[in-house]
Structure formats: C-alpha cells, structure tokens
C-alpha cells in the first residue's frame, strides 16, 4: 500500500485544498442560536411558566460571568459525563440536529465561511494535527468504506491520472481517496467522482 510522509501529505493538502475547514461557530453565533431557541420555547409556555422563564433569564443576564464560571467548573469536573450525554443526545436526534445545522448554514453561508476561514487561519497547526490524528485513527474504516473507488476505476479502465483529470484534482488526491487518507465526503470532487464511476447523477435525472 502506498504511504506518504507527513511533508508530502501537507504539500498535497495545500495544493488540492481537498479537506474542508473544520466547522466552528463563534461565541456570538452560539449565543444567537441559544437565544432563538429560548424565544421559541418561551412563546410556547403557559403564562405562569413564562413568568418563571423570564425570571430565570433576568437572573442569568445579571449574573452572566458567575453562571459561566459555574458551568465551566461543572464541565471540567464532569467532562466524560457531559461528553457521553452530548453523544447520546446527538445519536437520538441526528436528523433534527443535521436539519438545524443545515438551516443555520443556509441562512448564514457567508458569515459561516468567514468564521471558518478565520478559525482555520488562527489555528492552522492545531487543525492539521487534529485532522491527521483523526484520519490515522480511522484510516482502515474509511478505506474499507471507499474500496469501491479503486474497484470501479479499474473496472472502467481509468488510471488514477485519467480519473484525476476528469475530476479536476491531482493524481495523489485520487490515490489518497482510494486508501482512505481523505474521506470522500470531505472531498470537493466527491459528486463528480460518483458521477463518473457510478453514473449516479444520470440515473437521478432520468
């Protein structure tokens, strides 16, 4: 199996720009999202519960730093418990969370893109290290899921260079896709590659 050095991987990543920026929301965006959720929840409450909710909100606004410090200390003391809860919630509400994220992204596309770029520029080394660690830990899983790429390419008689030209990327990108070093869903050529190797788009349009 082909192996690339860390320097080669970094060079190819910069050349192709294949992996999307890690999605991050700013604190202002998170606060705005929470505020919209709170307002929607508040409007659905009976009058008596609205009074209680309004009191709680006023207390929070008056003690924001104190509450934030408490939340931080609780999180630090219960990190694994909180992570397990978040994971369980996400698993139970995967479609709902995905729909909410998609709706927010569609409504704030330019703002999110600017935030992603800003975060990436400020944390370039951290992001690169995180991606590398993630892919190293999940390479076999990703490679198994993407083994069809190599099989379909060979069946259709394409070399990696030929397929790369058709997809508008470099040959190393196709190589890395085939061995799971780049998850297909993170690649900008994913749709074009599926179209070429499976005819998925043509079948959809018929």
BADOSE-863958 format. One record per residue: residue number from 1; chain; x, y, z of N, C-alpha, C in turn. Coordinates in nm, 4 decimals. Layout:
# residues N
NUM A X Y Z X Y Z X Y Z
...
# end
This chain:
# residues 206
1 A 0.0846 -0.1199 0.0000 0.0000 0.0000 0.0000 0.0882 0.1250 0.0000
2 A 0.0528 0.2235 -0.0794 0.1310 0.3462 -0.0882 0.1263 0.4236 0.0427
3 A 0.2421 0.4722 0.0880 0.2497 0.5531 0.2087 0.3101 0.6881 0.1742
4 A 0.2594 0.7923 0.2366 0.3115 0.9252 0.2138 0.3685 0.9795 0.3432
5 A 0.4744 1.0569 0.3336 0.5309 1.1195 0.4519 0.4409 1.2350 0.4941
6 A 0.4611 1.2838 0.6165 0.3817 1.3962 0.6662 0.4013 1.5189 0.5781
7 A 0.5248 1.5402 0.5323 0.5529 1.6561 0.4469 0.4802 1.6451 0.3130
8 A 0.4769 1.5243 0.2564 0.4086 1.5027 0.1280 0.2580 1.5237 0.1432
9 A 0.2037 1.4744 0.2530 0.0597 1.4916 0.2768 0.0248 1.6388 0.2908
10 A 0.1079 1.7126 0.3634 0.0818 1.8546 0.3813 0.0899 1.9290 0.2495
11 A 0.1884 1.8934 0.1678 0.2041 1.9569 0.0368 0.0831 1.9303 -0.0516
12 A 0.0345 1.8048 -0.0509 -0.0821 1.7712 -0.1327 -0.2075 1.8385 -0.0801
13 A -0.2164 1.8496 0.0519 -0.3341 1.9146 0.1095 -0.3393 2.0607 0.0683
14 A -0.2250 2.1266 0.0742 -0.2205 2.2671 0.0356 -0.2454 2.2842 -0.1136
15 A -0.1939 2.1927 -0.1950 -0.2075 2.2030 -0.3401 -0.3509 2.1827 -0.3849
16 A -0.4165 2.0838 -0.3261 -0.5505 2.0482 -0.3722 -0.6631 2.1149 -0.2933
17 A -0.6357 2.1493 -0.1701 -0.7408 2.2067 -0.0862 -0.8587 2.1142 -0.0723
18 A -0.8303 1.9843 -0.0554 -0.9372 1.8859 -0.0612 -1.0224 1.8755 0.0659
19 A -0.9619 1.9039 0.1796 -1.0344 1.8843 0.3048 -1.0937 2.0167 0.3499
20 A -1.2223 2.0165 0.3782 -1.2904 2.1395 0.4169 -1.2397 2.1879 0.5521
21 A -1.2585 2.3177 0.5740 -1.2237 2.3725 0.7035 -1.3115 2.3104 0.8108
22 A -1.2549 2.2925 0.9304 -1.3319 2.2385 1.0426 -1.4417 2.3382 1.0775
23 A -1.5627 2.2860 1.0916 -1.6757 2.3748 1.1164 -1.6712 2.4283 1.2592
24 A -1.6707 2.5579 1.2744 -1.6709 2.6193 1.4059 -1.7653 2.7387 1.4051
25 A -1.8448 2.7531 1.5100 -1.9289 2.8701 1.5265 -1.8626 2.9620 1.6276
26 A -1.8743 3.0917 1.6070 -1.8217 3.1856 1.7041 -1.9142 3.1874 1.8252
27 A -1.8663 3.2468 1.9353 -1.9486 3.2559 2.0555 -2.0732 3.3385 2.0289
28 A -2.0612 3.4438 1.9494 -2.1779 3.5269 1.9156 -2.2833 3.4452 1.8421
29 A -2.2384 3.3587 1.7505 -2.3317 3.2744 1.6755 -2.3994 3.1723 1.7664
30 A -2.3218 3.1147 1.8580 -2.3797 3.0197 1.9537 -2.4820 3.0894 2.0429
31 A -2.4472 3.2096 2.0902 -2.5397 3.2848 2.1749 -2.6683 3.3182 2.1004
32 A -2.6547 3.3570 1.9731 -2.7728 3.3900 1.8926 -2.8614 3.2674 1.8730
33 A -2.7980 3.1531 1.8504 -2.8734 3.0285 1.8327 -2.9490 2.9927 1.9596
34 A -2.8807 3.0046 2.0737 -2.9458 2.9751 2.2016 -3.0606 3.0725 2.2285
35 A -3.0399 3.1992 2.1911 -3.1438 3.2993 2.2131 -3.2683 3.2685 2.1311
36 A -3.2493 3.2256 2.0057 -3.3647 3.1896 1.9223 -3.4369 3.0681 1.9787
37 A -3.3602 2.9715 2.0261 -3.4215 2.8523 2.0861 -3.5023 2.8896 2.2092
38 A -3.4444 2.9793 2.2903 -3.5124 3.0205 2.4134 -3.6420 3.0941 2.3816
39 A -3.6375 3.1834 2.2831 -3.7567 3.2599 2.2477 -3.8680 3.1694 2.1950
40 A -3.8303 3.0704 2.1143 -3.9307 2.9769 2.0623 -3.9913 2.8960 2.1755
41 A -3.9059 2.8524 2.2682 -3.9548 2.7754 2.3830 -4.0424 2.8624 2.4719
42 A -4.0008 2.9870 2.4929 -4.0744 3.0797 2.5791 -4.2146 3.1044 2.5262
43 A -4.2267 3.1274 2.3967 -4.3573 3.1570 2.3363 -4.4549 3.0414 2.3499
44 A -4.4037 2.9192 2.3616 -4.4909 2.8021 2.3708 -4.5338 2.7720 2.5143
45 A -4.4778 2.8449 2.6122 -4.5084 2.8162 2.7528 -4.6390 2.8816 2.7975
46 A -4.7069 2.8206 2.8964 -4.8223 2.8865 2.9587 -4.7762 3.0135 3.0293
47 A -4.8685 3.1041 3.0596 -4.8343 3.2343 3.1155 -4.7524 3.2228 3.2440
48 A -4.7932 3.1326 3.3347 -4.7230 3.1197 3.4619 -4.5779 3.0755 3.4412
49 A -4.5590 2.9813 3.3510 -4.4239 2.9339 3.3245 -4.3416 3.0384 3.2491
50 A -4.4091 3.1264 3.1735 -4.3383 3.2350 3.1074 -4.2786 3.3297 3.2112
51 A -4.3538 3.3537 3.3216 -4.3021 3.4395 3.4282 -4.1766 3.3795 3.4905
52 A -4.1805 3.2481 3.5149 -4.0657 3.1791 3.5736 -3.9463 3.1854 3.4779
53 A -3.9724 3.1597 3.3492 -3.8657 3.1612 3.2497 -3.8060 3.3010 3.2372
54 A -3.8917 3.4043 3.2425 -3.8443 3.5423 3.2328 -3.7556 3.5761 3.3527
55 A -3.7938 3.5270 3.4715 -3.7130 3.5499 3.5912 -3.5768 3.4826 3.5772
56 A -3.5771 3.3589 3.5279 -3.4524 3.2849 3.5106 -3.3607 3.3567 3.4118
57 A -3.4199 3.4075 3.3040 -3.3400 3.4786 3.2045 -3.2797 3.6059 3.2637
58 A -3.3616 3.6788 3.3404 -3.3130 3.8028 3.4018 -3.1984 3.7737 3.4989
59 A -3.2112 3.6638 3.5740 -3.1046 3.6252 3.6665 -2.9764 3.5937 3.5903
60 A -2.9914 3.5211 3.4818 -2.8742 3.4857 3.4013 -2.8061 3.6097 3.3457
61 A -2.8859 3.7035 3.2927 -2.8294 3.8251 3.2350 -2.7541 3.9066 3.3408
62 A -2.8070 3.9043 3.4657 -2.7454 3.9823 3.5731 -2.6237 3.9122 3.6331
63 A -2.6117 3.7808 3.6076 -2.5028 3.7028 3.6685 -2.4286 3.6194 3.5643
64 A -2.4137 3.6753 3.4459 -2.3576 3.6015 3.3333 -2.2193 3.5416 3.3650
65 A -2.1296 3.6239 3.4207 -1.9944 3.5747 3.4486 -1.9956 3.4664 3.5558
66 A -2.0781 3.4849 3.6588 -2.0885 3.3876 3.7667 -2.1411 3.2542 3.7144
67 A -2.2438 3.2603 3.6300 -2.3017 3.1392 3.5716 -2.2014 3.0705 3.4802
68 A -2.1305 3.1504 3.3992 -2.0315 3.0945 3.3069 -1.9205 3.0229 3.3841
69 A -1.8767 3.0826 3.4956 -1.7725 3.0212 3.5772 -1.8209 2.8896 3.6371
70 A -1.9462 2.8882 3.6811 -2.0032 2.7650 3.7380 -2.0134 2.6558 3.6312
71 A -2.0612 2.6948 3.5133 -2.0743 2.5979 3.4041 -1.9383 2.5402 3.3660
72 A -1.8378 2.6273 3.3617 -1.7040 2.5817 3.3262 -1.6492 2.4834 3.4288
73 A -1.6669 2.5164 3.5585 -1.6178 2.4280 3.6639 -1.6922 2.2951 3.6630
74 A -1.8233 2.3000 3.6350 -1.9006 2.1765 3.6280 -1.8528 2.0890 3.5126
75 A -1.8294 2.1532 3.3993 -1.7822 2.0790 3.2812 -1.6472 2.0136 3.3076
76 A -1.5565 2.0911 3.3687 -1.4235 2.0373 3.3967 -1.4321 1.9173 3.4912
77 A -1.5254 1.9221 3.5869 -1.5393 1.8140 3.6846 -1.6181 1.6954 3.6302
78 A -1.6928 1.7175 3.5211 -1.7791 1.6117 3.4668 -1.7612 1.5958 3.3160
79 A -1.6383 1.6146 3.2697 -1.6108 1.6150 3.1268 -1.6632 1.4903 3.0559
80 A -1.6332 1.3722 3.1098 -1.6750 1.2472 3.0455 -1.8275 1.2319 3.0479
81 A -1.8882 1.2694 3.1586 -2.0338 1.2606 3.1722 -2.1035 1.3511 3.0712
82 A -2.0535 1.4738 3.0587 -2.1108 1.5705 2.9641 -2.0929 1.5210 2.8210
83 A -1.9729 1.4682 2.7895 -1.9462 1.4178 2.6551 -2.0383 1.3014 2.6211
84 A -2.0603 1.2126 2.7185 -2.1495 1.0983 2.6969 -2.2928 1.1447 2.6743
85 A -2.3357 1.2458 2.7499 -2.4713 1.2999 2.7335 -2.4894 1.3625 2.5956
86 A -2.3902 1.4421 2.5545 -2.3968 1.5066 2.4231 -2.4021 1.4024 2.3111
87 A -2.3202 1.2986 2.3255 -2.3168 1.1937 2.2243 -2.4513 1.1221 2.2165
88 A -2.5092 1.0904 2.3340 -2.6384 1.0216 2.3375 -2.7479 1.1086 2.2759
89 A -2.7438 1.2383 2.3067 -2.8440 1.3294 2.2505 -2.8316 1.3363 2.0996
90 A -2.7065 1.3472 2.0518 -2.6848 1.3557 1.9077 -2.7329 1.2295 1.8373
91 A -2.7011 1.1139 1.8951 -2.7422 0.9874 1.8338 -2.8946 0.9764 1.8282
92 A -2.9614 1.0257 1.9317 -3.1073 1.0164 1.9378 -3.1767 1.1222 1.8530
93 A -3.1023 1.2275 1.8176 -3.1625 1.3386 1.7429 -3.0788 1.3757 1.6202
94 A -3.0156 1.2764 1.5602 -2.9236 1.3006 1.4495 -2.9873 1.3812 1.3364
95 A -3.1056 1.3410 1.2915 -3.1709 1.4094 1.1795 -3.2115 1.5525 1.2176
96 A -3.2613 1.5687 1.3391 -3.3024 1.7007 1.3869 -3.1831 1.7956 1.3950
97 A -3.0718 1.7456 1.4512 -2.9514 1.8274 1.4624 -2.8981 1.8636 1.3242
98 A -2.8948 1.7649 1.2333 -2.8454 1.7893 1.0978 -2.9310 1.8935 1.0263
99 A -3.0627 1.8831 1.0431 -3.1539 1.9784 0.9787 -3.1332 2.1190 1.0341
100 A -3.1131 2.1280 1.1650 -3.0907 2.2582 1.2293 -2.9602 2.3199 1.1802
101 A -2.8545 2.2385 1.1741 -2.7249 2.2874 1.1266 -2.7331 2.3324 0.9814
102 A -2.8024 2.2545 0.8986 -2.8154 2.2884 0.7577 -2.8915 2.4193 0.7400
103 A -3.0009 2.4348 0.8162 -3.0818 2.5561 0.8062 -3.0002 2.6787 0.8477
104 A -2.9228 2.6629 0.9563 -2.8402 2.7749 1.0016 -2.7351 2.8100 0.8969
105 A -2.6719 2.7072 0.8412 -2.5680 2.7302 0.7405 -2.6252 2.8001 0.6181
106 A -2.7419 2.7550 0.5709 -2.8037 2.8153 0.4525 -2.8376 2.9617 0.4765
107 A -2.8794 2.9939 0.5988 -2.9191 3.1309 0.6308 -2.7988 3.2208 0.6593
108 A -2.6827 3.1595 0.6873 -2.5651 3.2370 0.7259 -2.4403 3.1911 0.6507
109 A -2.4567 3.1557 0.5241 -2.3484 3.0948 0.4466 -2.2200 3.1793 0.4466
110 A -2.2314 3.3066 0.4127 -2.1126 3.3914 0.4046 -2.0496 3.4129 0.5418
111 A -2.1332 3.4311 0.6428 -2.0832 3.4529 0.7785 -2.0095 3.3289 0.8294
112 A -2.0664 3.2103 0.8017 -2.0037 3.0850 0.8449 -1.8713 3.0646 0.7728
113 A -1.8696 3.0931 0.6415 -1.7468 3.0773 0.5632 -1.6367 3.1677 0.6181
114 A -1.6724 3.2907 0.6513 -1.5738 3.3845 0.7062 -1.5240 3.3361 0.8417
115 A -1.6166 3.2817 0.9221 -1.5796 3.2308 1.0542 -1.4877 3.1101 1.0424
116 A -1.5207 3.0205 0.9499 -1.4374 2.9028 0.9272 -1.2961 2.9427 0.8848
117 A -1.2882 3.0375 0.7906 -1.1585 3.0814 0.7411 -1.0766 3.1465 0.8515
118 A -1.1429 3.2294 0.9309 -1.0752 3.2972 1.0404 -1.0234 3.1973 1.1430
119 A -1.1084 3.0990 1.1769 -1.0673 2.9971 1.2743 -0.9499 2.9162 1.2208
120 A -0.9592 2.8783 1.0940 -0.8537 2.7973 1.0337 -0.7206 2.8718 1.0318
121 A -0.7248 2.9994 0.9933 -0.6023 3.0785 0.9863 -0.5391 3.0941 1.1242
122 A -0.6224 3.1062 1.2269 -0.5710 3.1258 1.3623 -0.5272 2.9956 1.4278
123 A -0.5736 2.8815 1.3732 -0.5444 2.7524 1.4359 -0.4946 2.6494 1.3344
124 A -0.4171 2.6967 1.2364 -0.3747 2.6112 1.1257 -0.3056 2.4827 1.1734
125 A -0.2089 2.4968 1.2626 -0.1352 2.3792 1.3089 -0.2234 2.2867 1.3918
126 A -0.3073 2.3442 1.4753 -0.3977 2.2652 1.5595 -0.4951 2.1852 1.4740
127 A -0.5530 2.2499 1.3727 -0.6479 2.1834 1.2833 -0.5796 2.0710 1.2060
128 A -0.4593 2.0990 1.1538 -0.3860 1.9977 1.0783 -0.3547 1.8766 1.1653
129 A -0.3141 1.9016 1.2914 -0.2818 1.7921 1.3835 -0.4064 1.7107 1.4159
130 A -0.5190 1.7797 1.4345 -0.6447 1.7111 1.4656 -0.6883 1.6226 1.3491
131 A -0.6829 1.6776 1.2287 -0.7223 1.6003 1.1105 -0.6339 1.4784 1.0927
132 A -0.5024 1.4987 1.1096 -0.4102 1.3884 1.0910 -0.4375 1.2776 1.1919
133 A -0.4585 1.3164 1.3177 -0.4857 1.2178 1.4217 -0.6156 1.1432 1.3945
134 A -0.7174 1.2161 1.3505 -0.8465 1.1531 1.3229 -0.8354 1.0526 1.2088
135 A -0.7705 1.0930 1.1011 -0.7602 1.0050 0.9856 -0.6726 0.8835 1.0138
136 A -0.5670 0.9036 1.0949 -0.4827 0.7903 1.1310 -0.5619 0.6890 1.2130
137 A -0.6485 0.7398 1.3012 -0.7267 0.6522 1.3888 -0.8409 0.5826 1.3147
138 A -0.8830 0.6396 1.2022 -0.9988 0.5852 1.1308 -0.9663 0.5442 0.9873
139 A -0.8373 0.5308 0.9565 -0.7972 0.5050 0.8187 -0.8547 0.3740 0.7647
140 A -0.8475 0.2685 0.8445 -0.8958 0.1382 0.7977 -1.0470 0.1421 0.7722
141 A -1.1178 0.2071 0.8600 -1.2628 0.2177 0.8456 -1.2992 0.2958 0.7190
142 A -1.2327 0.4075 0.6989 -1.2585 0.4906 0.5809 -1.2174 0.4170 0.4543
143 A -1.1010 0.3499 0.4599 -1.0516 0.2770 0.3434 -1.1484 0.1665 0.3023
144 A -1.2036 0.0964 0.4002 -1.2984 -0.0112 0.3698 -1.4245 0.0441 0.3044
145 A -1.4700 0.1577 0.3545 -1.5918 0.2189 0.3005 -1.5695 0.2733 0.1599
146 A -1.4428 0.3063 0.1257 -1.4130 0.3662 -0.0042 -1.3411 0.2706 -0.0991
147 A -1.3376 0.1435 -0.0648 -1.2698 0.0456 -0.1507 -1.3353 0.0355 -0.2885
148 A -1.4630 0.0760 -0.2957 -1.5344 0.0701 -0.4237 -1.4728 0.1650 -0.5276
149 A -1.4068 0.2709 -0.4810 -1.3497 0.3689 -0.5743 -1.2438 0.3025 -0.6622
150 A -1.1532 0.2299 -0.5977 -1.0482 0.1611 -0.6731 -1.1088 0.0583 -0.7678
151 A -1.2039 -0.0221 -0.7150 -1.2654 -0.1276 -0.7958 -1.3389 -0.0697 -0.9159
152 A -1.4144 0.0380 -0.8955 -1.4906 0.0991 -1.0041 -1.3993 0.1647 -1.1058
153 A -1.2903 0.2261 -1.0579 -1.1957 0.2894 -1.1500 -1.1314 0.1854 -1.2418
154 A -1.0858 0.0747 -1.1831 -1.0222 -0.0315 -1.2614 -1.1216 -0.0936 -1.3586
155 A -1.2439 -0.1143 -1.3130 -1.3470 -0.1759 -1.3985 -1.3751 -0.0894 -1.5209
156 A -1.3676 0.0425 -1.5037 -1.3960 0.1334 -1.6154 -1.2705 0.1680 -1.6956
157 A -1.1569 0.1134 -1.6567 -1.0352 0.1291 -1.7344 -0.9627 0.2609 -1.7184
158 A -0.9880 0.3323 -1.6094 -0.9196 0.4599 -1.5862 -0.7923 0.4378 -1.5051
159 A -0.6877 0.5138 -1.5370 -0.5730 0.5221 -1.4480 -0.6067 0.6289 -1.3437
160 A -0.5273 0.6354 -1.2376 -0.5511 0.7389 -1.1379 -0.5352 0.8780 -1.1989
161 A -0.4390 0.8938 -1.2874 -0.4168 1.0248 -1.3520 -0.5356 1.0648 -1.4387
162 A -0.5898 0.9692 -1.5139 -0.7044 0.9975 -1.6010 -0.8267 1.0360 -1.5190
163 A -0.8510 0.9618 -1.4109 -0.9656 0.9927 -1.3260 -0.9471 1.1282 -1.2582
164 A -0.8243 1.1568 -1.2192 -0.7952 1.2854 -1.1553 -0.8249 1.4008 -1.2496
165 A -0.7850 1.3877 -1.3770 -0.8104 1.4926 -1.4751 -0.9599 1.5140 -1.4953
166 A -1.0355 1.4044 -1.4996 -1.1806 1.4148 -1.5175 -1.2481 1.4818 -1.3974
167 A -1.1896 1.4600 -1.2793 -1.2486 1.5158 -1.1562 -1.1948 1.6541 -1.1229
168 A -1.0898 1.6963 -1.1939 -1.0338 1.8282 -1.1684 -0.9465 1.8355 -1.0450
169 A -0.8821 1.7227 -1.0102 -0.7920 1.7205 -0.8953 -0.6602 1.6569 -0.9386
170 A -0.5680 1.6376 -0.8433 -0.4398 1.5764 -0.8755 -0.4455 1.4249 -0.8564
171 A -0.3489 1.3545 -0.9173 -0.3415 1.2087 -0.9022 -0.3261 1.1665 -0.7564
172 A -0.2413 1.2366 -0.6746 -0.2290 1.1973 -0.5343 -0.3621 1.2031 -0.4582
173 A -0.4512 1.2951 -0.4983 -0.5816 1.3034 -0.4325 -0.6621 1.1761 -0.4560
174 A -0.6617 1.1265 -0.5796 -0.7329 1.0014 -0.6097 -0.6707 0.8859 -0.5315
175 A -0.5370 0.8839 -0.5256 -0.4673 0.7788 -0.4508 -0.5075 0.7810 -0.3036
176 A -0.5137 0.9004 -0.2463 -0.5484 0.9121 -0.1052 -0.6951 0.8768 -0.0801
177 A -0.7817 0.9085 -0.1751 -0.9220 0.8689 -0.1630 -0.9354 0.7168 -0.1635
178 A -0.8603 0.6515 -0.2489 -0.8704 0.5062 -0.2623 -0.8221 0.4323 -0.1381
179 A -0.7232 0.4869 -0.0685 -0.6718 0.4185 0.0502 -0.7243 0.4784 0.1800
180 A -0.8234 0.5680 0.1684 -0.8895 0.6197 0.2881 -0.8181 0.7309 0.3595
181 A -0.7205 0.7937 0.2977 -0.6493 0.9034 0.3633 -0.7261 1.0344 0.3533
182 A -0.8228 1.0409 0.2630 -0.9173 1.1525 0.2565 -1.0572 1.0917 0.2510
183 A -1.1436 1.1191 0.3480 -1.2817 1.0723 0.3401 -1.3500 1.1349 0.2178
184 A -1.4234 1.0560 0.1431 -1.4853 1.1051 0.0204 -1.5769 1.2231 0.0462
185 A -1.6516 1.2185 0.1577 -1.7461 1.3270 0.1837 -1.6766 1.4592 0.2116
186 A -1.5463 1.4556 0.2409 -1.4707 1.5781 0.2645 -1.4030 1.6296 0.1377
187 A -1.4174 1.5573 0.0290 -1.3505 1.5943 -0.0944 -1.4410 1.6783 -0.1831
188 A -1.3821 1.7823 -0.2430 -1.4586 1.8692 -0.3317 -1.4972 1.7986 -0.4616
189 A -1.4307 1.6877 -0.4911 -1.4614 1.6178 -0.6162 -1.5572 1.5010 -0.5945
190 A -1.6163 1.4902 -0.4760 -1.7000 1.3748 -0.4425 -1.8142 1.3535 -0.5425
191 A -1.8870 1.4600 -0.5716 -2.0015 1.4474 -0.6613 -1.9582 1.4075 -0.8026
192 A -1.8535 1.4734 -0.8517 -1.8045 1.4432 -0.9864 -1.7506 1.3004 -0.9941
193 A -1.6792 1.2552 -0.8900 -1.6236 1.1206 -0.8892 -1.7355 1.0159 -0.8915
194 A -1.8385 1.0380 -0.8108 -1.9518 0.9430 -0.8097 -2.0205 0.9397 -0.9453
195 A -2.0330 1.0571 -1.0061 -2.0973 1.0655 -1.1367 -2.0204 0.9842 -1.2410
196 A -1.8879 0.9975 -1.2402 -1.8041 0.9273 -1.3375 -1.8028 0.7765 -1.3140
197 A -1.7909 0.7356 -1.1879 -1.7736 0.5942 -1.1573 -1.9030 0.5162 -1.1408
198 A -2.0114 0.5849 -1.1111 -2.1379 0.5123 -1.0880 -2.2521 0.5587 -1.1769
199 A -2.2363 0.6764 -1.2406 -2.3462 0.7298 -1.3205 -2.4633 0.7732 -1.2350
200 A -2.4356 0.8054 -1.1063 -2.5426 0.8373 -1.0115 -2.6281 0.9549 -1.0558
201 A -2.5629 1.0602 -1.1036 -2.6381 1.1802 -1.1441 -2.7304 1.1518 -1.2617
202 A -2.6793 1.0773 -1.3620 -2.7613 1.0465 -1.4790 -2.8854 0.9677 -1.4396
203 A -2.8683 0.8748 -1.3475 -2.9848 0.7941 -1.3071 -3.0840 0.8787 -1.2307
204 A -3.0362 0.9753 -1.1534 -3.1261 1.0628 -1.0797 -3.2087 1.1491 -1.1736
205 A -3.1481 1.1931 -1.2822 -3.2159 1.2885 -1.3702 -3.3104 1.2207 -1.4673
206 A -3.2969 1.0901 -1.4834 -3.3817 1.0188 -1.5790 -3.5220 1.0001 -1.5219
# end
